[in-house]
Amino acid sequence: MTTPEFTSNRDNFCYRHPDRQSFVLCQRCLRTICPECQTQAPVGVICPECMNAERKNRTPAQKKAARRWGGGSTMAVARGGKPVVTYALLAVTSFIGLVQLIPGIGQEITRQLLFAAPYLYPSISPYPFEPWRLLTAMFVHGSFIHLALNMLALWMLGQSLEPMLGRARFLAIYLISGFGGSVMVACLAPTTATVGASGAIFGLMAALLIIGRHIGANVTGLLVILGINFALGFFIGNIAWQAHLGGAIVGAIVAFIYTRTKRREQRGWQIALLALVVVLLIVVVAFVPPAILLS
C-alpha cells in the first residue's frame, strides 16, 4: 500500500513500510526506517536487513562472546530496547540538580537529601535517624559542573549497559552501587557529608569492565579511564574518593553475579545473591562507622 505523499517523496517513508512516514535513517545503509524497523546500535539505529548482515559477518570470537552472555545478536543489542531507565535517571537527577541552582530552595534540597554517617546513628549523634539518605544523595550534586559530568557519564554508560543487561538489572546495579558508595563514605569518612551520583557511575564503569572481560572484549582502555578517574579523586579537592571506591567495588561484585547467573533458570539465585550483597552492606554500615565515631 502506498500513498500520494510516498509516490512524490519516497525518501521520507520507511523502505519496508511505505505507508509509514519517518525521518530516521539506518546508520549502515542510510535508508529511512520507521520505529518498528529500528534496532538500537552502538551509534544510532540500524534496519533489519543490516542487522541480519551484521550477524552473518560476525567473527567466531564475537559469536562465542554472544553465546557466553546468552544473547543471539551483537552485544550492543543483546537485549534490545531503548535505555528507558537511563533516560529516567537522567531526567530525575537533572531536574533535581537544576532546582538546586535556585537560591534558597536549592540549599534546602541539598540539606534534606545529602548523606552523612551521623544521620544513621541517632543514639550517638544529635541528628535524626534518616537512612534513606544513603540513596537520596545520588540525586543531588554540589555544582552544575558536577551534575553535568556525572550525567554525561551516565548517558554514555547507560547506552551500552542497559540494552545489554535489561532495565531491571541496570537499575539494580545503579542503585546498589550508589548505596555501596555511601556505605564506604560512612566507613572511611564518617564525619564527611557527601552528594552526587559518582558512586553509582563508578559502579557502572566497573560493571562494564567486568562484563567486557567476561565476553572477551578488549577492556584496556576502560581500565585506564577507570584508573585515571579514581586517581583524580586524590588530587582534586572536595571529591569523595571513598564513594568512588565503594561504588566500583560493589558494581564489580554485582556485575560478576550477573555473569554467573545469566541463564533464565538461575534468576532466583541472582535475586538472592543481590539481596545478600545489600544485606552485607547494611551490616557493615550498622557496625563499622559507630565504632569509628566512638573511638
C-alpha positions in Angstrom: 0.0 0.0 0.0 1.4 3.4 -0.9 0.2 7.0 -0.6 0.4 10.0 -2.9 2.9 11.5 -0.5 5.1 8.4 -0.7 5.0 8.5 -4.5 6.1 12.1 -4.6 8.8 11.8 -1.8 9.9 8.3 -1.1 12.9 9.4 1.0 10.7 10.3 3.9 9.0 6.9 4.2 10.1 3.6 5.6 11.5 1.4 2.8 9.9 -1.6 4.4 6.6 0.0 5.3 5.8 2.6 2.5 2.7 3.9 4.4 4.8 5.0 7.4 6.5 8.4 7.3 9.8 8.7 9.2 12.9 10.9 9.3 15.2 8.3 10.9 17.9 6.8 8.7 19.7 3.4 9.2 23.3 4.2 10.1 24.6 1.5 7.8 22.6 1.9 4.5 21.2 5.3 5.2 17.7 4.3 4.2 14.6 5.6 6.0 13.2 3.3 8.7 10.1 3.5 10.9 10.2 2.8 14.7 9.2 -0.8 14.1 12.2 -1.4 11.9 14.8 0.4 14.2 17.3 -1.6 16.2 19.5 0.2 18.7 23.2 0.1 17.7 26.2 1.5 19.5 25.7 4.7 17.5 22.2 5.4 16.1 19.9 2.7 14.8 20.1 0.1 12.0 17.5 -1.6 9.9 16.6 -5.4 9.9 18.5 -6.1 6.7 21.7 -4.5 8.0 21.2 -6.3 11.3 21.0 -9.7 9.5 24.1 -8.8 7.5 25.9 -7.9 10.7 25.0 -11.2 12.3 26.3 -13.1 9.3 29.6 -11.2 9.3 30.5 -11.7 12.9 33.8 -13.2 13.7 34.0 -16.6 15.6 35.2 -14.7 18.6 32.1 -12.4 18.5 29.8 -15.3 18.1 31.4 -17.1 21.1 31.1 -13.9 23.2 27.4 -13.7 22.4 26.8 -17.3 23.3 28.6 -16.9 26.6 26.4 -14.0 27.6 23.3 -15.7 26.3 22.4 -13.2 23.5 21.7 -14.0 19.9 22.9 -10.8 18.4 25.8 -8.3 18.9 26.4 -7.4 22.5 25.3 -3.8 21.9 21.8 -5.0 21.3 21.8 -8.3 23.1 18.6 -7.4 25.0 17.4 -4.6 22.8 15.1 -1.7 23.5 15.8 1.9 24.3 17.6 2.7 27.5 14.5 3.9 29.3 15.9 3.6 32.8 18.9 5.7 31.8 16.7 8.4 30.4 14.5 8.3 33.5 17.5 8.6 35.8 18.9 11.4 33.7 15.6 13.3 33.8 15.0 12.9 37.6 18.6 13.7 38.6 18.9 16.7 36.2 15.6 18.1 37.3 16.7 18.0 41.0 20.1 19.4 40.0 18.6 22.3 38.2 16.2 23.0 41.1 19.3 23.1 43.4 20.5 26.1 41.4 17.6 28.2 42.7 18.8 30.4 45.5 17.4 29.4 48.9 15.3 26.4 47.6 18.4 24.6 46.3 20.3 24.8 49.6 17.3 23.3 51.4 17.0 20.4 48.9 20.7 19.7 49.3 20.4 19.7 53.1 17.4 17.3 53.0 19.0 14.8 50.6 22.7 14.8 51.3 24.3 11.8 53.1 26.4 11.9 56.3 27.0 9.0 58.6 25.6 10.7 61.8 22.1 10.5 60.3 22.3 6.7 60.7 23.2 6.7 64.4 20.8 9.0 66.5 21.9 7.3 69.7 25.5 8.8 69.4 24.8 11.9 67.4 22.4 14.9 67.6 20.9 14.1 64.1 17.6 12.2 63.5 17.6 8.7 62.0 17.3 9.1 58.2 18.7 6.0 56.5 17.2 6.9 53.1 20.0 9.5 52.7 22.2 6.5 51.7 20.3 6.6 48.3 19.0 10.1 48.0 22.5 11.6 48.0 22.8 10.1 44.5 20.3 12.6 43.1 21.8 15.8 44.4 25.1 17.4 43.3 27.5 20.1 44.5 27.6 22.2 41.4 26.4 22.4 37.8 29.7 21.0 36.6 29.5 18.1 39.0 26.0 17.3 37.7 26.9 17.7 34.0 29.9 15.4 34.2 28.0 12.7 36.1 25.0 12.9 33.7 27.3 12.7 30.7 28.9 9.6 32.1 25.5 8.1 32.9 24.3 8.7 29.4 27.4 7.2 27.8 27.5 4.1 30.1 23.7 3.6 30.0 23.7 3.4 26.2 25.8 0.3 26.4 24.9 -1.4 29.6 21.1 -1.0 29.8 20.4 -2.7 26.5 22.8 -5.4 27.4 21.5 -6.1 30.9 17.9 -5.2 30.7 16.1 -2.4 32.6 15.7 -4.1 36.0 19.3 -5.3 36.2 20.6 -2.0 35.1 18.6 -0.1 37.7 19.6 -2.6 40.4 23.3 -2.2 39.7 23.0 1.6 39.6 21.2 1.8 42.9 23.2 -0.9 44.7 26.5 0.7 43.5 25.4 4.1 44.8 24.4 2.5 48.1 27.8 0.9 48.3 29.5 4.3 47.7 27.6 5.8 50.6 28.5 2.9 52.8 32.2 3.3 52.0 32.0 7.0 52.9 30.3 6.1 56.2 33.1 3.6 56.9 36.2 5.6 55.8 35.0 9.2 56.3 32.1 9.1 58.8 32.2 12.8 59.6 32.0 13.8 55.9 28.8 14.9 54.2 28.6 13.8 50.5 26.4 14.3 47.5 26.5 13.0 43.9 26.0 10.0 41.7 29.7 9.3 41.4 29.5 6.1 43.4 26.8 4.7 41.0 28.8 5.9 38.0 31.9 4.2 39.1 29.8 1.1 39.7 28.6 1.2 36.1 32.2 1.6 34.8 33.4 -1.3 36.9 30.4 -3.4 35.7 31.2 -2.6 32.0 34.8 -3.6 32.8 33.8 -7.0 34.3 31.2 -7.8 31.6 33.5 -6.7 28.8 36.2 -9.0 30.2 33.7 -11.8 30.5 32.7 -11.7 26.8 36.3 -11.4 25.7 36.3 -7.7 24.7 39.4 -5.5 24.9 38.9 -3.6 28.2 42.3 -2.0 28.5 41.1 1.5 27.5 38.2 1.3 30.0 40.6 0.1 32.8 42.8 3.1 32.1 39.9 5.5 32.2 38.6 4.0 35.4 42.1 4.3 37.0 42.6 7.9 35.9 39.2 9.0 37.2 39.7 7.2 40.5 43.2 8.8 40.9 41.8 12.3 40.3 39.8 12.0 43.5 43.1 12.2 45.5 44.3 15.3 43.8 41.1 17.4 43.4 39.6 18.9 46.5 36.0 18.2 47.6 35.8 14.8 45.9 34.7 11.9 48.0 37.0 9.2 46.6 35.6 6.9 49.2 32.3 6.9 47.3 34.2 6.1 44.0 35.9 3.2 45.7 32.8 1.7 47.2 30.7 2.1 44.1 33.4 0.5 41.9 33.8 -2.5 44.3 30.1 -3.1 44.6 29.4 -2.6 40.9 32.1 -5.1 40.1 30.6 -7.6 42.5 27.1 -7.2 41.1 28.4 -7.5 37.5 30.2 -10.7 38.5 27.0 -12.1 39.9 25.2 -11.2 36.6 27.9 -13.0 34.5 27.5 -16.2 36.7 23.7 -16.2 36.8 22.7 -15.1 33.3 20.5 -18.2 32.5 16.8 -18.0 33.0 16.8 -20.9 35.4 19.3 -19.0 37.6 17.1 -16.0 38.1 16.3 -17.0 41.7 19.9 -17.3 42.6 20.6 -13.9 41.0 18.0 -12.2 43.1 19.1 -14.0 46.3 22.8 -13.0 45.7 21.9 -9.4 45.0 19.8 -9.3 48.2 22.8 -10.8 50.1 25.0 -8.0 48.8 22.5 -5.4 50.1 22.2 -7.2 53.5 26.0 -7.3 53.9 26.3 -3.6 53.1 23.6 -2.9 55.7 25.5 -5.0 58.3 28.8 -3.2 57.5 27.2 0.3 57.8 25.4 -0.7 61.0 28.6 -1.7 62.9 31.7 -0.2 61.4 31.1 3.6 61.5 29.7 3.6 65.1 32.9 2.0 66.3 34.9 4.7 64.5 32.8 7.6 65.7 33.0 6.4 69.3 36.8 5.8 69.2 
